[in-house]
């Protein structure tokens, strides 16, 4: 009969076929177990390696999952910190975006009445007088077939006379306070008001006077315009 041991199991060993069994007769070859033989100690094979391998694999999956979650949480924390930092910088006026987009305002003295930028060659000239009845300074551009011929500067309620070529001109005006003048490119800054008048004809051999009123020019109503149209 088989007996249980601490480190193994005692089983009868068939001398005929070599099978191990606990009964008195070999279940394989039906040979009775000899009385003069004693049961042999058999240690069962325990397959622990596959279990350890499984534990290692499961443990590896757990470690990888925890690492991925760590990366996700770290990314969220960094994003929230960056968002908070940039928001505070913008609120305090120290953000890089504010510094780069907000160009410094540099004003320059507005030119005196009678100042002119002339872009013509040898042509017959006529006397051209402009009277500004507006309460603000004017920078006026005169174009002939989309080519700038001359530009003049007039202070508020100022008057000036020029010698210019006769012809037909389109008139574009930039209006603003003289103390806001920032030059021929930026004009009066964000406070500039732009307007246009219909074609102005300056006949030859005449003295021509143009009066610019608060809402109308001598040759027709002034129409609102834009900086893009002024620069076209």
Secondary structure, 3 states (H helix, E strand, C coil): CCEECCCCEEEEECCCCCCEECCCECCCCCCECCCCCCCEEECCCCCCHHHHHHHHHHHHHHHHHHHHHHHHHHHHHHHHHHHHHHHHHHHCCCCHHHHHHCCCCCCCCCCCCCCEEECCCCCCEEEEEEEECCCCEEEEEEEECCEEEEEEEECCCCEEEEEEECEEEEEEEEEECHHHCCCCCCCCHHHCEEEEEEEEEECCCCEEEEEECCCEECCEECEECCHHHHHC
